[in-house]
């Protein structure tokens, strides 16, 4: 990951979002480790804030990547309309690197790892996560539920977030390697 002293991080919004996600993941780890020493602030509230921030940053990295693709490949999509489907449609229409988003599409399919991460984010937007309390109060595995009740992932939340951060980083790197115009800095 990028050093916090690397000023170039501000020029690459994708990497900036990944760095932000890493910061919030580190904060979650600190909250978990220091829970018993916290007296003045409610650690559950702090954990919930960090979970929300992590999810915003990690999924924001994917959004920034799509905006970068739109800009660098000159697809001409209005920034408010940039999403995976419109980018893929524009790539197909211009026969420009139409396989660029293959891995992103696979990860975003129903029950794919990115789809599940987005579903978890959607759930936390509606109500507090049980995961924040489980993170602090015990080592039991937490559940991340999709809309389909049959689908269930049992993972330790911090481990799951670390895995998600690694996957998004790998996804970004894979897409950047496919298209030289998306290179860093």
FIKOLZA-1660 file (N, C-alpha, C; in steps of 0.1 Angstrom, whole numbers, plus 5000, padded with zeros to 4 digits):
% residues 185
   i   px   py   pz ch aa at
   1 5008 4988 5000  A  X  N
   1 5000 5000 5000  A  X CA
   1 5009 5012 5000  A  X  C
   2 5003 5023 4997  A  X  N
   2 5011 5036 4996  A  X CA
   2 5014 5042 5009  A  X  C
   3 5026 5048 5010  A  X  N
   3 5030 5055 5022  A  X CA
   3 5022 5067 5024  A  X  C
   4 5019 5070 5037  A  X  N
   4 5011 5082 5040  A  X CA
   4 5018 5095 5036  A  X  C
   5 5031 5094 5034  A  X  N
   5 5039 5106 5031  A  X CA
   5 5040 5108 5016  A  X  C
   6 5035 5099 5008  A  X  N
   6 5035 5100 4993  A  X CA
   6 5025 5110 4988  A  X  C
   7 5030 5122 4984  A  X  N
   7 5021 5133 4980  A  X CA
   7 5014 5129 4967  A  X  C
   8 5019 5120 4959  A  X  N
   8 5012 5116 4947  A  X CA
   8 4999 5109 4949  A  X  C
   9 4997 5105 4961  A  X  N
   9 4984 5098 4964  A  X CA
   9 4972 5107 4961  A  X  C
  10 4974 5120 4963  A  X  N
  10 4963 5129 4960  A  X CA
  10 4959 5130 4946  A  X  C
  11 4968 5127 4937  A  X  N
  11 4966 5128 4923  A  X CA
  11 4959 5116 4917  A  X  C
  12 4959 5105 4924  A  X  N
  12 4953 5093 4919  A  X CA
  12 4942 5089 4929  A  X  C
  13 4930 5093 4925  A  X  N
  13 4918 5092 4934  A  X CA
  13 4915 5077 4937  A  X  C
  14 4918 5068 4928  A  X  N
  14 4916 5054 4931  A  X CA
  14 4925 5049 4942  A  X  C
  15 4937 5053 4942  A  X  N
  15 4947 5049 4952  A  X CA
  15 4944 5056 4965  A  X  C
  16 4939 5069 4964  A  X  N
  16 4935 5077 4976  A  X CA
  16 4924 5070 4983  A  X  C
  17 4914 5065 4976  A  X  N
  17 4903 5058 4982  A  X CA
  17 4907 5045 4988  A  X  C
  18 4916 5037 4982  A  X  N
  18 4921 5025 4988  A  X CA
  18 4929 5028 5000  A  X  C
  19 4937 5039 5000  A  X  N
  19 4945 5043 5012  A  X CA
  19 4935 5046 5023  A  X  C
  20 4924 5054 5020  A  X  N
  20 4914 5057 5030  A  X CA
  20 4908 5045 5036  A  X  C
  21 4905 5035 5028  A  X  N
  21 4899 5023 5033  A  X CA
  21 4909 5016 5042  A  X  C
  22 4921 5016 5039  A  X  N
  22 4931 5010 5047  A  X CA
  22 4932 5017 5061  A  X  C
  23 4931 5030 5061  A  X  N
  23 4932 5038 5073  A  X CA
  23 4920 5034 5082  A  X  C
  24 4908 5033 5076  A  X  N
  24 4896 5029 5084  A  X CA
  24 4897 5015 5089  A  X  C
  25 4902 5006 5081  A  X  N
  25 4904 4992 5086  A  X CA
  25 4914 4992 5098  A  X  C
  26 4925 5000 5097  A  X  N
  26 4934 5001 5108  A  X CA
  26 4927 5006 5121  A  X  C
  27 4919 5016 5119  A  X  N
  27 4911 5021 5130  A  X CA
  27 4902 5011 5137  A  X  C
  28 4896 5003 5128  A  X  N
  28 4887 4992 5133  A  X CA
  28 4896 4982 5142  A  X  C
  29 4908 4979 5137  A  X  N
  29 4916 4970 5144  A  X CA
  29 4920 4976 5157  A  X  C
  30 4923 4989 5158  A  X  N
  30 4927 4996 5170  A  X CA
  30 4915 4996 5180  A  X  C
  31 4903 4998 5175  A  X  N
  31 4891 4998 5184  A  X CA
  31 4890 4984 5190  A  X  C
  32 4891 4974 5182  A  X  N
  32 4890 4960 5187  A  X CA
  32 4901 4957 5197  A  X  C
  33 4913 4961 5195  A  X  N
  33 4924 4959 5204  A  X CA
  33 4922 4966 5217  A  X  C
  34 4918 4979 5216  A  X  N
  34 4917 4988 5228  A  X CA
  34 4904 4989 5234  A  X  C
  35 4894 4980 5230  A  X  N
  35 4881 4982 5235  A  X CA
  35 4880 4983 5251  A  X  C
  36 4887 4974 5257  A  X  N
  36 4886 4974 5272  A  X CA
  36 4892 4987 5279  A  X  C
  37 4900 4994 5272  A  X  N
  37 4906 5006 5277  A  X CA
  37 4898 5019 5274  A  X  C
  38 4887 5018 5266  A  X  N
  38 4880 5029 5262  A  X CA
  38 4869 5032 5272  A  X  C
  39 4870 5045 5277  A  X  N
  39 4860 5048 5287  A  X CA
  39 4851 5060 5283  A  X  C
  40 4856 5070 5277  A  X  N
  40 4848 5082 5274  A  X CA
  40 4839 5081 5262  A  X  C
  41 4843 5074 5251  A  X  N
  41 4835 5073 5239  A  X CA
  41 4829 5059 5238  A  X  C
  42 4818 5058 5232  A  X  N
  42 4811 5046 5230  A  X CA
  42 4818 5039 5218  A  X  C
  43 4825 5028 5221  A  X  N
  43 4833 5021 5210  A  X CA
  43 4824 5015 5200  A  X  C
  44 4812 5011 5203  A  X  N
  44 4803 5006 5193  A  X CA
  44 4800 5017 5182  A  X  C
  45 4798 5029 5187  A  X  N
  45 4795 5040 5178  A  X CA
  45 4808 5042 5169  A  X  C
  46 4819 5042 5175  A  X  N
  46 4832 5044 5168  A  X CA
  46 4834 5033 5158  A  X  C
  47 4831 5021 5161  A  X  N
  47 4833 5010 5152  A  X CA
  47 4823 5011 5140  A  X  C
  48 4811 5015 5143  A  X  N
  48 4801 5017 5133  A  X CA
  48 4805 5028 5123  A  X  C
  49 4810 5039 5128  A  X  N
  49 4815 5049 5120  A  X CA
  49 4827 5044 5111  A  X  C
  50 4836 5037 5116  A  X  N
  50 4847 5031 5109  A  X CA
  50 4842 5021 5098  A  X  C
  51 4832 5013 5101  A  X  N
  51 4827 5004 5092  A  X CA
  51 4821 5011 5080  A  X  C
  52 4813 5022 5083  A  X  N
  52 4807 5030 5073  A  X CA
  52 4817 5037 5064  A  X  C
  53 4827 5042 5070  A  X  N
  53 4838 5049 5063  A  X CA
  53 4846 5039 5054  A  X  C
  54 4849 5027 5060  A  X  N
  54 4856 5017 5052  A  X CA
  54 4848 5014 5040  A  X  C
  55 4835 5011 5041  A  X  N
  55 4827 5007 5030  A  X CA
  55 4826 5018 5020  A  X  C
  56 4825 5031 5024  A  X  N
  56 4824 5042 5015  A  X CA
  56 4837 5043 5007  A  X  C
  57 4848 5041 5014  A  X  N
  57 4861 5043 5007  A  X CA
  57 4864 5031 4997  A  X  C
  58 4862 5019 5002  A  X  N
  58 4865 5008 4993  A  X CA
  58 4856 5007 4981  A  X  C
  59 4843 5010 4982  A  X  N
  59 4834 5010 4971  A  X CA
  59 4836 5023 4963  A  X  C
  60 4841 5034 4969  A  X  N
  60 4844 5046 4962  A  X CA
  60 4856 5044 4953  A  X  C
  61 4865 5035 4957  A  X  N
  61 4877 5032 4948  A  X CA
  61 4872 5027 4935  A  X  C
  62 4862 5018 4935  A  X  N
  62 4857 5012 4923  A  X CA
  62 4850 5023 4914  A  X  C
  63 4842 5032 4921  A  X  N
  63 4836 5043 4914  A  X CA
  63 4846 5052 4908  A  X  C
  64 4857 5055 4915  A  X  N
  64 4867 5063 4909  A  X CA
  64 4874 5057 4898  A  X  C
  65 4876 5044 4898  A  X  N
  65 4882 5037 4887  A  X CA
  65 4873 5038 4875  A  X  C
  66 4860 5037 4876  A  X  N
  66 4851 5038 4865  A  X CA
  66 4852 5053 4859  A  X  C
  67 4853 5062 4868  A  X  N
  67 4854 5076 4863  A  X CA
  67 4867 5078 4856  A  X  C
  68 4878 5072 4861  A  X  N
  68 4891 5073 4855  A  X CA
  68 4890 5067 4841  A  X  C
  69 4884 5055 4839  A  X  N
  69 4882 5049 4826  A  X CA
  69 4875 5058 4817  A  X  C
  70 4864 5064 4821  A  X  N
  70 4856 5073 4813  A  X CA
  70 4865 5084 4808  A  X  C
  71 4872 5090 4817  A  X  N
  71 4880 5102 4814  A  X CA
  71 4892 5098 4805  A  X  C
  72 4900 5089 4809  A  X  N
  72 4912 5085 4801  A  X CA
  72 4909 5079 4788  A  X  C
  73 4899 5072 4787  A  X  N
  73 4895 5066 4774  A  X CA
  73 4886 5074 4766  A  X  C
  74 4883 5086 4771  A  X  N
  74 4875 5096 4764  A  X CA
  74 4861 5090 4759  A  X  C
  75 4854 5084 4769  A  X  N
  75 4842 5077 4765  A  X CA
  75 4830 5088 4764  A  X  C
  76 4832 5099 4771  A  X  N
  76 4822 5110 4769  A  X CA
  76 4809 5108 4778  A  X  C
  77 4810 5100 4788  A  X  N
  77 4798 5098 4796  A  X CA
  77 4798 5109 4807  A  X  C
  78 4786 5115 4809  A  X  N
  78 4785 5125 4819  A  X CA
  78 4788 5119 4832  A  X  C
  79 4795 5127 4841  A  X  N
  79 4800 5121 4853  A  X CA
  79 4789 5115 4862  A  X  C
  80 4777 5121 4862  A  X  N
  80 4766 5116 4870  A  X CA
  80 4760 5103 4865  A  X  C
  81 4764 5100 4853  A  X  N
  81 4758 5087 4847  A  X CA
  81 4769 5076 4846  A  X  C
  82 4781 5079 4851  A  X  N
  82 4791 5068 4851  A  X CA
  82 4788 5057 4861  A  X  C
  83 4786 5045 4855  A  X  N
  83 4785 5033 4863  A  X CA
  83 4791 5022 4855  A  X  C
  84 4791 5010 4861  A  X  N
  84 4797 4999 4854  A  X CA
  84 4790 4996 4841  A  X  C
  85 4777 4996 4841  A  X  N
  85 4769 4993 4828  A  X CA
  85 4772 5003 4817  A  X  C
  86 4772 5016 4821  A  X  N
  86 4774 5026 4810  A  X CA
  86 4788 5026 4805  A  X  C
  87 4797 5023 4813  A  X  N
  87 4811 5022 4809  A  X CA
  87 4813 5010 4799  A  X  C
  88 4807 4999 4803  A  X  N
  88 4808 4987 4795  A  X CA
  88 4801 4989 4782  A  X  C
  89 4790 4995 4782  A  X  N
  89 4782 4998 4770  A  X CA
  89 4790 5007 4760  A  X  C
  90 4797 5018 4766  A  X  N
  90 4805 5027 4758  A  X CA
  90 4817 5019 4752  A  X  C
  91 4823 5011 4760  A  X  N
  91 4835 5003 4755  A  X CA
  91 4831 4994 4744  A  X  C
  92 4819 4988 4745  A  X  N
  92 4814 4979 4735  A  X CA
  92 4811 4987 4722  A  X  C
  93 4804 4998 4724  A  X  N
  93 4800 5006 4712  A  X CA
  93 4813 5011 4704  A  X  C
  94 4823 5014 4711  A  X  N
  94 4835 5019 4705  A  X CA
  94 4846 5009 4702  A  X  C
  95 4842 4996 4705  A  X  N
  95 4851 4985 4704  A  X CA
  95 4865 4988 4710  A  X  C
  96 4865 4995 4721  A  X  N
  96 4877 4998 4728  A  X CA
  96 4878 4989 4740  A  X  C
  97 4888 4980 4739  A  X  N
  97 4892 4972 4751  A  X CA
  97 4879 4966 4758  A  X  C
  98 4871 4959 4750  A  X  N
  98 4858 4955 4755  A  X CA
  98 4859 4945 4767  A  X  C
  99 4870 4939 4769  A  X  N
  99 4872 4929 4780  A  X CA
  99 4878 4936 4792  A  X  C
 100 4879 4949 4792  A  X  N
 100 4885 4957 4803  A  X CA
 100 4879 4954 4816  A  X  C
 101 4866 4953 4816  A  X  N
 101 4858 4952 4829  A  X CA
 101 4854 4937 4832  A  X  C
 102 4860 4928 4826  A  X  N
 102 4856 4914 4827  A  X CA
 102 4857 4909 4842  A  X  C
 103 4868 4912 4849  A  X  N
 103 4869 4908 4863  A  X CA
 103 4860 4916 4872  A  X  C
 104 4857 4928 4869  A  X  N
 104 4848 4936 4876  A  X CA
 104 4834 4931 4875  A  X  C
 105 4830 4927 4863  A  X  N
 105 4817 4921 4860  A  X CA
 105 4815 4908 4868  A  X  C
 106 4825 4900 4868  A  X  N
 106 4824 4887 4875  A  X CA
 106 4823 4890 4890  A  X  C
 107 4830 4899 4895  A  X  N
 107 4830 4902 4910  A  X CA
 107 4816 4908 4913  A  X  C
 108 4810 4915 4904  A  X  N
 108 4797 4922 4906  A  X CA
 108 4785 4913 4904  A  X  C
 109 4787 4901 4898  A  X  N
 109 4775 4892 4896  A  X CA
 109 4769 4889 4909  A  X  C
 110 4756 4885 4908  A  X  N
 110 4749 4881 4920  A  X CA
 110 4757 4871 4928  A  X  C
 111 4759 4874 4941  A  X  N
 111 4766 4866 4950  A  X CA
 111 4781 4866 4948  A  X  C
 112 4786 4874 4939  A  X  N
 112 4801 4876 4937  A  X CA
 112 4806 4884 4949  A  X  C
 113 4819 4884 4951  A  X  N
 113 4824 4890 4963  A  X CA
 113 4821 4905 4963  A  X  C
 114 4822 4912 4952  A  X  N
 114 4819 4927 4952  A  X CA
 114 4804 4929 4954  A  X  C
 115 4796 4921 4949  A  X  N
 115 4781 4922 4950  A  X CA
 115 4778 4921 4965  A  X  C
 116 4784 4911 4972  A  X  N
 116 4781 4909 4986  A  X CA
 116 4786 4921 4994  A  X  C
 117 4798 4926 4991  A  X  N
 117 4803 4938 4998  A  X CA
 117 4793 4950 4997  A  X  C
 118 4788 4951 4985  A  X  N
 118 4778 4962 4982  A  X CA
 118 4765 4960 4990  A  X  C
 119 4761 4947 4991  A  X  N
 119 4749 4944 4998  A  X CA
 119 4751 4946 5013  A  X  C
 120 4762 4943 5018  A  X  N
 120 4766 4946 5032  A  X CA
 120 4765 4961 5035  A  X  C
 121 4771 4969 5026  A  X  N
 121 4770 4984 5027  A  X CA
 121 4756 4988 5027  A  X  C
 122 4747 4983 5018  A  X  N
 122 4733 4987 5017  A  X CA
 122 4726 4983 5030  A  X  C
 123 4729 4972 5036  A  X  N
 123 4723 4969 5049  A  X CA
 123 4727 4978 5060  A  X  C
 124 4740 4982 5060  A  X  N
 124 4744 4991 5071  A  X CA
 124 4739 5005 5069  A  X  C
 125 4734 5009 5057  A  X  N
 125 4728 5022 5055  A  X CA
 125 4714 5022 5061  A  X  C
 126 4708 5010 5063  A  X  N
 126 4694 5010 5068  A  X CA
 126 4693 5008 5083  A  X  C
 127 4703 5002 5089  A  X  N
 127 4703 5000 5103  A  X CA
 127 4717 4997 5108  A  X  C
 128 4719 4999 5121  A  X  N
 128 4733 4995 5126  A  X CA
 128 4736 4981 5124  A  X  C
 129 4749 4979 5122  A  X  N
 129 4753 4965 5119  A  X CA
 129 4756 4957 5132  A  X  C
 130 4751 4945 5132  A  X  N
 130 4754 4936 5143  A  X CA
 130 4769 4933 5144  A  X  C
 131 4775 4935 5133  A  X  N
 131 4790 4932 5132  A  X CA
 131 4798 4941 5140  A  X  C
 132 4794 4954 5142  A  X  N
 132 4801 4963 5150  A  X CA
 132 4802 4958 5165  A  X  C
 133 4791 4953 5170  A  X  N
 133 4790 4948 5183  A  X CA
 133 4798 4935 5184  A  X  C
 134 4797 4927 5175  A  X  N
 134 4804 4914 5175  A  X CA
 134 4819 4916 5174  A  X  C
 135 4823 4926 5167  A  X  N
 135 4837 4930 5165  A  X CA
 135 4843 4933 5179  A  X  C
 136 4835 4940 5187  A  X  N
 136 4840 4944 5200  A  X CA
 136 4838 4935 5211  A  X  C
 137 4827 4927 5211  A  X  N
 137 4824 4920 5223  A  X CA
 137 4829 4905 5223  A  X  C
 138 4832 4900 5212  A  X  N
 138 4837 4886 5212  A  X CA
 138 4844 4883 5198  A  X  C
 139 4849 4871 5198  A  X  N
 139 4857 4867 5186  A  X CA
 139 4848 4858 5177  A  X  C
 140 4835 4857 5180  A  X  N
 140 4827 4849 5171  A  X CA
 140 4827 4854 5157  A  X  C
 141 4824 4845 5148  A  X  N
 141 4823 4850 5134  A  X CA
 141 4810 4858 5132  A  X  C
 142 4811 4867 5123  A  X  N
 142 4800 4876 5121  A  X CA
 142 4793 4872 5108  A  X  C
 143 4781 4876 5106  A  X  N
 143 4774 4872 5094  A  X CA
 143 4772 4884 5085  A  X  C
 144 4774 4882 5072  A  X  N
 144 4771 4893 5063  A  X CA
 144 4761 4887 5054  A  X  C
 145 4749 4892 5054  A  X  N
 145 4738 4886 5048  A  X CA
 145 4735 4893 5035  A  X  C
 146 4732 4886 5024  A  X  N
 146 4727 4892 5012  A  X CA
 146 4712 4892 5013  A  X  C
 147 4705 4898 5003  A  X  N
 147 4690 4898 5003  A  X CA
 147 4685 4884 5002  A  X  C
 148 4692 4875 4996  A  X  N
 148 4688 4861 4995  A  X CA
 148 4692 4854 5008  A  X  C
 149 4682 4850 5016  A  X  N
 149 4685 4844 5029  A  X CA
 149 4693 4832 5029  A  X  C
 150 4694 4825 5017  A  X  N
 150 4702 4813 5016  A  X CA
 150 4717 4817 5016  A  X  C
 151 4720 4829 5012  A  X  N
 151 4734 4833 5010  A  X CA
 151 4739 4839 5023  A  X  C
 152 4749 4833 5028  A  X  N
 152 4755 4838 5041  A  X CA
 152 4770 4836 5040  A  X  C
 153 4777 4846 5045  A  X  N
 153 4791 4845 5046  A  X CA
 153 4794 4846 5061  A  X  C
 154 4802 4837 5066  A  X  N
 154 4806 4837 5079  A  X CA
 154 4821 4840 5080  A  X  C
 155 4824 4852 5084  A  X  N
 155 4838 4856 5084  A  X CA
 155 4840 4865 5097  A  X  C
 156 4852 4866 5101  A  X  N
 156 4855 4877 5111  A  X CA
 156 4855 4890 5103  A  X  C
 157 4849 4900 5108  A  X  N
 157 4847 4912 5100  A  X CA
 157 4860 4919 5095  A  X  C
 158 4869 4920 5104  A  X  N
 158 4882 4926 5101  A  X CA
 158 4889 4918 5090  A  X  C
 159 4889 4905 5091  A  X  N
 159 4895 4896 5081  A  X CA
 159 4888 4898 5068  A  X  C
 160 4875 4898 5069  A  X  N
 160 4867 4900 5056  A  X CA
 160 4870 4913 5050  A  X  C
 161 4871 4924 5058  A  X  N
 161 4874 4937 5052  A  X CA
 161 4888 4937 5046  A  X  C
 162 4898 4930 5053  A  X  N
 162 4912 4930 5047  A  X CA
 162 4912 4922 5034  A  X  C
 163 4904 4911 5034  A  X  N
 163 4903 4904 5021  A  X CA
 163 4897 4912 5010  A  X  C
 164 4887 4920 5014  A  X  N
 164 4880 4929 5004  A  X CA
 164 4889 4939 4999  A  X  C
 165 4897 4945 5008  A  X  N
 165 4907 4955 5004  A  X CA
 165 4917 4949 4994  A  X  C
 166 4922 4937 4997  A  X  N
 166 4931 4931 4988  A  X CA
 166 4925 4928 4975  A  X  C
 167 4913 4923 4975  A  X  N
 167 4906 4920 4962  A  X CA
 167 4904 4932 4954  A  X  C
 168 4899 4943 4960  A  X  N
 168 4897 4956 4952  A  X CA
 168 4911 4961 4947  A  X  C
 169 4921 4960 4955  A  X  N
 169 4934 4964 4950  A  X CA
 169 4939 4956 4938  A  X  C
 170 4937 4943 4939  A  X  N
 170 4941 4934 4928  A  X CA
 170 4932 4937 4916  A  X  C
 171 4919 4939 4918  A  X  N
 171 4910 4942 4907  A  X CA
 171 4915 4955 4899  A  X  C
 172 4918 4965 4907  A  X  N
 172 4923 4978 4902  A  X CA
 172 4936 4975 4894  A  X  C
 173 4945 4968 4900  A  X  N
 173 4958 4965 4893  A  X CA
 173 4956 4958 4880  A  X  C
 174 4947 4948 4880  A  X  N
 174 4944 4940 4868  A  X CA
 174 4939 4948 4857  A  X  C
 175 4929 4957 4860  A  X  N
 175 4923 4966 4850  A  X CA
 175 4933 4976 4845  A  X  C
 176 4941 4981 4854  A  X  N
 176 4952 4990 4849  A  X CA
 176 4962 4984 4841  A  X  C
 177 4965 4971 4843  A  X  N
 177 4975 4964 4835  A  X CA
 177 4970 4962 4821  A  X  C
 178 4957 4961 4820  A  X  N
 178 4951 4958 4807  A  X CA
 178 4951 4971 4798  A  X  C
 179 4951 4982 4804  A  X  N
 179 4950 4995 4796  A  X CA
 179 4960 5005 4801  A  X  C
 180 4970 5007 4793  A  X  N
 180 4981 5016 4796  A  X CA
 180 4977 5030 4800  A  X  C
 181 4966 5035 4794  A  X  N
 181 4961 5048 4797  A  X CA
 181 4956 5050 4811  A  X  C
 182 4955 5039 4818  A  X  N
 182 4950 5039 4832  A  X CA
 182 4961 5039 4842  A  X  C
 183 4974 5039 4837  A  X  N
 183 4985 5038 4847  A  X CA
 183 4985 5049 4857  A  X  C
 184 4991 5046 4868  A  X  N
 184 4992 5055 4879  A  X CA
 184 5000 5068 4876  A  X  C
 185 4996 5079 4882  A  X  N
 185 5003 5091 4882  A  X CA
 185 5007 5096 4868  A  X  C
% end
